Amino acid sequence: MKGPESEYDLELDRIAKAISKQKAKLVCIQLPDGLKPKATEIADFFEKNTSAKVLIWMSTCFGACDTPQGLEKIGVDLLVQWGHTKWIKN
């Protein structure tokens, strides 16, 4: 993908496959401030390459502990975050 992929390795193809595999219908994307200008381009990519609708979280993003609250109440199936350290299972 041109655009955000040309500047960063956002792994959009890998994420699109995960969205499709999970059969997610409503996906929320959460980006650090530096990537927020690319939010609509990223959302458009997922909507064109999956069957999901995409919401863009435009509020704060201060790391993995800053997960948006209440997404399940509006039916979000999957949250995709960028710029966070991987969560490791013990």
Secondary structure as UniProt FT lines:
FT   HELIX           4..7
FT   HELIX           12..21
FT   TURN            22..23
FT   STRAND          26..30
FT   HELIX           33..38
FT   HELIX           39..49
FT   STRAND          53..57
FT   TURN            64..65
FT   HELIX           71..74
FT   STRAND          78..81
//
